Structure formats: structure tokens, C-alpha cells
């Protein structure tokens, strides 16, 4: 009898859970209730990472905090609780302020955590997660994505800290981060990188643009510049409840294994610079847009509904040798496209920046009415004088010389599933993050990395400190046979990889043949990359010790994958 009562109780408890979950689902804000193109595109506050004394740029120290506040994503949506970067709670924004630095002028930033003791989003303690000993406080750490910086200031996942630095991660080293800015000019972005919490901290709002300018080199190019004609566009997707709060499913795909973790987060509202489907009024002239995909997992394939083109001038943080004209533009999470758009070429007085990338990419659902629109441009009817130009030549950096590579590595991506065939975790080289470091390049050298993607997803690989050029992408033949061997031996040489790399090759797109810090690793392919652990614009050595603790990392930049735990340590030696 008692057993029967227990079973009835458990069934009722389960039904109650389903009912409560459906109640929560009922409170989701339907994107169709939010009218598109009613909010003006904001330009995020700009903070200079330098001072000017007697006409000379000199280093500057900044203090930037992380604050819990409310943010209006849409005219008709109640204000949303967020985590935001800013110099004060009042000025904090989502995304955070754009930090403008100058080549060879150092910037120092003290990142300050003012966040509450409890997170605004569900997080999963069953994946490796930064956890304060007090069990209170939200761990954060800031990584400058694309930055060539000392290990102590790179934002290592285990260098986290909570409010007031009261609890510190095992790899924490310093409060004031030192950004040398010695690298080539280009667009980067800063974002949270705390172990196991990256996906929820960024989802809550912790990201912002960082631009290094080099007027002596960029000025002669004649590209659009200045606050009116040069805009970072930080694009990401979110779901909302009717009360305005960010919606993140609190039940995992394998709740008995991971109560909350899901392999990819998607929302139907597309946000640009902190507004859902905004509009921007533009003149009939050229504009520069530094487009950053800050989504957790969504790929975007951007295009204009009036057939206008993008003039692609830089990929991630590095200029091309020559501009490339594109009708559409595929961006993985954390990839950056630096483009010129010439509105004088438009035959209409408005156009929509649209998206048609399936999600998950490449074989997921097609876009719907909501997530297929990004923002609207309203184009003034009369032409104006435009003195900017797009030169035939931009910047030439050294091409990779494969003979220079001092080492060749094989890096395999694995996904593991439960009995119900739902993903449980993802590993690089079959190893957890905590396993001893296996990638230890010499500072100043170059290497060939063969990225073997044995999963069904396209994984954007990001390597901290290093820049790389994609050499080729080759489809695996008899993939299941090779995968079976790899799952058993986890050794590409012993599994005779050369027998399986005879499939069709996919040409690297022209606009992605330059120096990258993120690239889309196609499923069932081996992608060969030439990685350089030195500057690309000069032969100068790093002005810091890259072998210092806590070292670096490399990882998949789908944040939900990175957190569980598609990330490995990267340690340099002399």
C-alpha cells in the first residue's frame, strides 16, 4: 500500500512539474507581439582607452564594472533584468561600451564585479563550473577576444572572481588587466569567460566591442570613419517572458544527468546593439559596420532584401589584402565581419538586413518570421557628398609558409550521448578540461593543426593568442569506420587518418582566406590550419612573457559547448 501511495505521489509530483513548466512556457513572449523596426539602433557609449597629452597618445587606466540593472530591449517589452558593463550602474549598457584603443598605446582596465549573490538565469552545477567556496556570488572574468595579451590578462576561465574579489578562482592573478595593444589594427570584443558560466553570463548581457585603431596605417586607406559612419553592430538572439525577463529553458535534454544544461541556446528575438529588430536612418553614402556575432549558438547568414552587397574589408581582427564583394555573409558565434555598405547603390529607400541560416547550423530548423529579420535601414532619398573610398588594396600581411611550421597536431572533436541519444558533453581530443595540458607550442613558432570534426555540428574554433590561416577542408570518407577507431584509440595516426582524407574538398571562401581567430569547422571534415604564435604585422617579440601562468585556452565558441566542456588548456614554452 505504502509503495502504491509513493508511486501516486511521484506521478502527481511529475504532473505538477509538467503543469508548472507549461505555465512558465505560457508566459513566454511571442515575437509576433513585438512590432519590428520601432526602436532606433543605439550606438553604444564609446570609452577611450588612452589619453592625449600635448597631442600625443598616452596609456590610460579605466575602471569598468559589471552591474545588475534593467534594460529596455524593445518599446513594448517590460524592462529586462540584465548584467551590464559600464563605468557606473547608471551608464552600464547591453552590450557594454565600445572601448577604443590605439596601436602601441597601452590600456589598463580594472574589471569590477558588482553582481548580486544569485544569478538571474538557471545554471548547472553538474558541469565543471566556477563555484565560490561561500556558495554565494557570481563568478566572472573578462576575456578580450582576438587580443594578443599576457596570460595574466587574458581572462582565463579559472581566473574568476566574485563581488569585491572576496572569492577567487584557482588561476586568478591580478585585479588590473594590462592590454598592450601592440597588435595590428582591427575589431575585437570583450566578454565573460568564467568556467561553466560563460553561456549564462553572456546571455545576461556581459559583452562589448573593443577596437584598436592605427591612424597612420588606416588613414591612407580612406575608409569610412568617425562616430557617424563607423559602427560596431553586436548581434545576438534572445527569448523573453511576458514580464520582460530573459527566457532560458531550465530543464536539460538529459535532466537526470544535467538538470539544466542544453547543447544550444536559441531565441527568436534578434537583438542589435541592445534593441530587438531596430532601425537606422542612413544617408546615401558608404558606412562601415563591424558586425560581431555575440550569440550563444546561432549562426547568421546575412543578406539585404534589396540585393545590396557587403564590401568585406576585414575578417575577425585582421584586414584583407583586397576588399571582397559579397551578396551574403555567414557568421558563426564570435566571428567578426568588418564591412562597408554603400547605400548610394540602393534602388529603394529602405532595406532589411535579413538572415537565413538554419539553427543549429548547418542541418537544423529553417528560419521563421521572427529570426529571419535582423534590422531595417531607412535610406534618405537624396544623394550626399561622400569623400570616403574603398581602395583596391588594403593591408598585406605575411602569407603562411607551411615549410615554416615547427609541429603538426591532430585535434579531434567528439560529442557523447546518453541512452536516449541526447548529448551529454563534448570533448576536444577525448579529454576533459582538467586533464593535463597536451598542447605546448614554443613562443614565436607556427604549427599545422588538423581539426577533425567527428560530430554532426559545425563548431567555430577559437584559439587564444594565436592567429591562423585556413589551408583546406577535406571531407572524411568511411567516416563511421574512422570514428569507431578514434572513439577506441583516440589517436589519428594509429587510426591511419591518411586513408580517410580523400573526400571532396571545400574551397575556403575568398573573404576567409586571411588571418582569423575563429573558423567554422565543418562536420565530417578535416580542416587544416596554419597557426602562428607571434605577431602577423611585424617580427617583434611579444612585450610580455607568454609562458607565464595561468596560460591560455582554445575551445569551441558555441558557448553551450564550451561550458560542457569543449575547451582545452594551451601552454607555451620557450
N, C-alpha and C positions, 0 to 999 in steps of 0.2 A: 504493500500500500504506500509505504513511505517513498519507495522508488518511483511509483506512479505519480505521486504528488510532486516529486522533484522534477520528473520529466515534463509534467504540465507546467510547472513554474518556469522551466527553461524555455519551453515553447512560447509561453506568454512573454517572457523576457525578450526573446528573439523577435516576436511580433511587435513588441513595444519599440525595440530598436529600429525595426523597419519603418514603423509609423513615424517615429521621431526623425529618422533620416529623410522620409518623404516630406515631412513638414518642412524640414530645412531646405529640401530641394524646391518645394513650392514657393519658398521665399526668394528664389533666385530672380534677379532682374533680367527680363527678356531683353536682348539687344534691340528688338523691334520697338520697344517702348522709348528708346533713346534716339531722338532725331539726329541724323548725321549732319555734320558741317555747320553747327550752330556756335561752336566755340572757336575763338581766334587762336591760331597757333602761337604759343608763348615762345619767347626767346629766353632761355634760362639766364639768370644773373651771371655776369662774367667777372671772374676774380683774376687779377694779375698776379702771377707767381714770381714777380720781380719788382724792384723799384727802379726809378730813373733819377739819377743824381748827376747834375750838370750835363744832361744829355746822354749819360752812359747807363746802360742796363746793369743793375747790381742784384745780388741774391736777396731773397726775401723769405721771412718766416711767416707762416699762416697757421691759424688755429681753425679747424673745421670740425664741427660736432655732428653727431647723429641724434636726431630728436624724434620723439613720438608726438605726432600732431595730426590734424585733419587737413585733407586736401580735396579740392573740387576737381574731379576728373571730367565732369560733364554738367552742363547747365541744369539738367533735370534729374540729376542723381544726388542724393544727400551726400554731404561731405564724408570722405572715407578716412578711417584711421590708417595712418602710414608711418613708416620710419623714413626720415628725410635728412639729407646732408645740408649743412648751411653754416654760416658764421654765427648764427643765433637761431633760436626756435622760430622767431618771427620771420626771418628771411629764408629759412630752410625750404627747399623745393623738391619735387619729384618730377623728373630726375634732378640731381643736385646741380650746383652752379658749375658752369664751364670754367675750368682753370686754364688760363693762357700763359704758357711759358715761352722762353726764348732760348734758342740753341746756345749751349755753353754758359748759360746763366743758371746757377743752382737755385732750386726751390726747396724749402724745408716746411714740412707740414706735420703738426701735432694733431692726430686724429683723436677726437674725444667722444667717448661713449656716454650719452645722457639717456640711454634707453631704460625702460622700466624693468621690473624683475620678471615679468611674464610676457611671453611672445603673443602677438596678435594673430598668429597663424598656427595651425597644427604642425608639430614636428615629431619625428620618430626616433625614440631613444634606442631602437634595436639596430640602427645602422651606426657606424663609427661616428660619434658626434662630440663636439666640444662641449664639455659639461663642467660648470664651476663646482668646486668642492662644496660650496654652500647650497648648491642646487637652486640658487637664485641669481638672476641677472642674465642678460642676453649676450653671449659671446659674439664679438665682431672683430674683423681685421680687414684692412683695406689693401687690395692689390691694384696696382696700376697696370692695366692690361696693354701689352705692347711696349712697356717701359724696359729699358736696359739699365737696371738698377742693382745696387748692392743687395746681397741676400737679406740683410737685417731690415731692409726697407721694402722688400718685395711682397710682403703680405702673405707669408707662409700660412697655410691652413691651421697649423698648430701654434701660431704666434698670436693667438687671440687674446682679448681682454674684455672685461665687463666694465660697467659704470665705475668711474673713479679709479680704474686699474686695481680694484680690490681683489680680483682673481685673475691669474694669468695662465695662458696656455704653456705647455712644456717647452715650446720653441720660441717663446717671447723674448725679445732682446732689448727693445728701446721704445720710448714714447714718441720721440721726434723723428719722423722719417726724412731721409735725405734723397732728393731726386736730383741727379746730376744734370740731366737734360743735355748730355753731350752727344746724343744720337742725332740721326738725320731728322729733318722736319716732317711732321705728319700728325695724324689723328689717332688718339688712343682713348681709353676710358677707364675710370676707376670704379671699382665695385667691391662689394663684400666678398670674402673668401674663407669664412670660418668653417672649420671641419664639420661636415654633416648638416650645416645650416645655410650653406650658400644659396640653395634654391629658395628658402623661405625669407632670408634676409634681403635678397634682391627682389623677390616678389613683393615684399613690403615697401620697397622703394629705394634701396641703397645702391644707386649707380649715378654716374655723371661723366661728362666729356672732359677730356684733357688734350690740349692742342699745343704742340711745340712748333713755334714759327722760327724761320731763319730768313729775315728780310733781305739780306744780301744775296741770297740764292733764289728765294721765291719771288722777290720783287720784279726782277727782269722777265719772269715768265708772263706777267701781265694778266694773271687770272683774277677773277672777281674777288674782292676783299672788302673788309670793313663790316661793321655790325649789321648794316642793312642788306648786304649782298652775300654774306658768308655765314651760313647757319649750320650748326650741328642739328641733326634730326635723330633723336633717340626713340626707336620704335619698339614696342613690346605689346603683348596681348595680356588681357586680364578678364576674369569673370567677376561679377558683383552680385551681392544680395540686394534686395529692395531697400534695406536700410543704409546702403552705400558701402558696406564693408566688402573687402576683397574675399571672393569665394575660392576656397581651396578644399577639394574633397578630403574629408578627414578619415576616410576608410581606404586602406590599401588594397591592391589587387590580390595580395596573399595575406589577409588580416591575421591569420594565425602565426605567420612568420614575421611580417612587418605590418603592425596595426595601421600605419598611416602611409608609408612610402608608396608612391606610384611611379611608374617608369617615365612618364612625360606629363607635364602640366600644359594645358591649353585653355585659353579663354577666348570668347567670341568678340569682345570689345577690343578694337585696335587703338592703342594709345600712341600719340606722337608728342614728345616734349610735355608729357603730363596731361594731355587732353585727349578725349575719345573722339576719333574722326574729326580733327579740327579743319579749319580752312585758313588759307593765307592769301592775302591780296598781293599780287606781284605786278611789276612793270614789264613791258615788252622788251626785255633785255636778258642778259646772262646772270644767273645766280649760281653760287657754289653751295652744295649740300653735302655735309659729311654724315652719311647715313650709318647709324650704328644699330645693329640688331641686338637689343638687350633682352630678348625673350628667353624664357627658360628652355624651351624645346622647339618653338615654332620657326620653321624656315619661311622666308618670304621670297616670292618671285615677283618682283615689282615690274609694273609697266604703266604707261599712260594710256587712258582710254581714248585719247585723240591721236594716238600713234606718234607722239613726240618721242625724241630719243634722249638717252643719257650719254654724255661725253665723259667717259670714265678716265680720271686722271691719276688716281692712286688707289691701291688695294691695301686694306688694313693700314699700317702706319707708313707705307713707302710709296713714293711716286713711281709711275711708269716711265719708261724711256720715251714712249709716244702715247698720245691720247687714243682711246678706243671708243668708237661709237657703238652703242648697244640699244636694241629695242626693248630688251627685258634684262633683268638683273636678279640672279639668285643669291640670296644671302643666308648663310647658316647662323645659328645663335653665336653672337660675339664676333662675327665678321663685320668689317667696316668697308663701305664703298664711298669713295670721295669722288663726287661727280659734279659736272657743270650741266645745267639745264638752261637752254636758250629759249625763253618764252616768246622771243620775236618771231620764231618759226611757227608758232601756233596758228592754225587756221580758225580756231574757235576762241571764245572769250572765257572759257573755263575748261578745266580738265581734272580728272580724278586720278590720283596715284592709286593703283589697284594692285591686287595680289592674287595669284592663282596656284600657289604651292600646296600640294596635298599635305595633310598632317596626320600622324607622323610622316616625315619625308623619308623615302620617296613614294611609299606604297600605301599611305593612309587614306583618310577621307578627303573627298574634294572640298574646296572652299564653299561656304554658304554666303547668303546675302550680307551678313554682318562682317565676317572676317575676310571677305574678298575686297573690301574698301579700306583704304588707309587714310587718305586726306584729300582735300579739294584745293585746287589753286584757282583763284578768280583773277583773270588776266585783264589789266587795263586795256581799253581799246586802242589808244593812241601810242605810236612809237616814240621812243625816247633815245637820246644820245647815249651810247654805251662805249666807253673807252677801253673796257676790258677785252681780252682776247684769249684764244686757246692756241698756244704755239704748236708747231709741228713736232717740236722736240721738248721734252720735259726734263727729266734727270736720268743720267746713265750711271747705274751702279755696276760693280763688277759682276759678270756672269759667273755662275758656278762652274768650277773646273773639277769634274769627277775625279780626275787623277790626284787632286789635292786632298781628297778625303782620307783621313788617317784611320778610319774604322768603319765597318759595316755592321749594322744591327738589324735584328728582326723583332718587330713589335707587334704582338698579336692581340686582337680584341675578342673577348669571349663574353657571351651572355648565358646565364644559368637560369633554369626554370624549375618551378615546383611540379608536383604531381598533376596539378590542374593546368599545366602548361602556361603558367603566368610567370613573368620574370621575377626572380628573387634578388639578383645582384649582377653586376658586370665587373669584370676584371681586365686589366691590361697584363699580358704575359702570364695569365693564370695566377696572379699574385695579389694579395690584399695590399692596401697602402702601408700597413705596418710591417710588411715583410722587408728584410734588409734591402738596401739600395742596390740595384744592379746596373744602372746607367751612370757611369762616372767618366764623362769626357774630359779631355785636357782643355784648359782655358786657351782660347786663341786658335783652336783647331776647327776643322769641318768634318762632318761624318755623313755617311749614307744611311738613312733609316728606311727599312722596308716595312710599311704598315700593312698588316694582314688583317683584314676585317672579316671575321668569321660569323658575324651577326647579320640580321636582316635589316638593320638600320644604317642610315648614313650618319657617321659620327664626326663632328667637327673637332679635329685635334688641335690643341693649343700647347705650345712649348714655351715655358717661361725662359726669359733671357735670350733664347735663340731665335734667329730668323731663318726661314727656309724657302727653297725654290722647289716646286713640284716638277719632277722629271718625267714621270709617266705613270699611267694607271692601267693595270692589266687584269683582265677577268681570270679567275681561277677556273680551271677545268676539273671535272671529277671532284667538285668541292666537298661533297659529303665524305668521300673516301679520305681526303686530306684532313678534313675537320675531325674525323674519327681518330686519326693518328695523332693530331695535335691535342685533342682532349685527353689522350692517353699519355703521350710523351712530352707535350708542351715544348717541342724543340723543332724549329723549322728545318734545320739542316738534317737532323735524323729522319724527319718525315719527308725528306727529299723534295723540298719545295720547288726546285727547278723543273720537276716532272709536271707540275700543275700550273705553272705560269705561262701557258701557251694560248690562253683565251684571247678574245678580241681586246684591242687597246682602245681606250677612250682618250681623245685628244684633250689636253689641258686648254681651257678657254684662253684666248689671247690676253684678256684683261686679268688673268690669274697666273700668268707666267713669270711675274716678277717676284719680289721678296714678300713673303707672307708670314703672319704669326698664327693664323688659323687656316685649316683647309678641310674640305669636306671629303672624308674617307668613304668611298663608295662600298656598299655591301657586296661581299663575294669577290672583292678585288684586292690586289696588292698595289699599294700606292708608294712609289719610290720618291723620297725627298732628299734633297741636299741641305743639311742643317749647318748653319755657321754660328759658332760661338765667339764672335768678335764683331766689331762694327762693320757695316757694309759701305759706309761713306768715307772711311779713312783707315789707315793702317795703325792708328794709335791704339795702345793697350787700354783696357778698361781702367778708369781712375779709381777703382775700388778692388777689393780682394773677393773675387767671385767664388773662391774656395771656402769662404767663411761660413759659419753656421748662421741660420738653420738650413742653408742650401735652397734649392728650388724644387719645382714640381712640373710635371706635364700631365695632361688629362684631356678627356672628352669635355667639350664645352656645352653639351646638353646638361644643364645644371642638376637635373634629377639623376642622371647617370654618374656625374662627377661625385655627388654626395654618397653614392652607394655602389662601389667605390671605384669608379673608373679613373683612378688617379694614381700616379706613382712618383716617388721621390727622384730628384735629379741632383747629383752631387758632383762638383767639379774638383779636379786635381790639377796641380802644377805640372 
